[in-house]
């Protein structure tokens, strides 16, 4: 089991400029929905963005502390345009 704060910290370690929102989908601490906004995503495909996030949480995924991760990844400009 891993806490939402731990998931957020792992992502911020890999993407220091990231704004991260983590929601535990089941209450069990292993299924998460995560929204990440980072300038590092600028110009990257959705797959590449997700790969960056998965790289940041790789240790928790490989140990199965995180069983499922649903991602939403945006750049700051995409968020601004949606507002």
ABEGO torsion letter per residue (X at the ends): XBBAAAAAAAAAAABAABBBBBBBAAGAGABBBBBBBBAAABGBBAAAAAAAAAAAAAAAAAAGABABBBBBBBBAAAAAAAX
